[in-house]
């Protein structure tokens, strides 16, 4: 699943990172201080966007901003966290630097 004109998942992640960061900040303000942008990304890639084709940037950002907290928390439960991440850890660590 790579939307619009993005060459890779890494390019897509970097493009939608500001929306992920905004939603993470919102959720942390509600007390979910353990959440990261990577958590949101993994949830959306593995649940919402898994079988989707031709998603637009609008669709992706809309999905990010309207994540259901209960569904995200269920996904993040220890039982569901055994799989390998979609992107390498360094992608997540360097995203803020490359977005600017």
C-alpha positions, 0 to 999 in steps of 0.5 A: 500500500503506497498512496498517490505519488509516493515511491515507498512507505518511508516517503509516505511516512515522512509526508504524513508525519505532521498529522501523526505528530499532531494526533499523538500530541492530542492523545498524550493530552488525554493521558495516553502518554505512552503513545508514539507516532510509530504506534499510530503508523503501525495501527493504520498500516496493519488495520485501516490501510492494509487492503486499500488501493488508491488512497489519497493524501486526504484519506490518509490524513483523515484516517489519522485525525479520526483514529478511534482510541479504543481500537488503537488501544486494542491494537496496541495490547501486548497480544498484538505487538509481537509482529515486526515493525513495518519500517526500520527504527531509524526511519522513525527516529529521523523523521522530525529532522527530514520533515522540516 
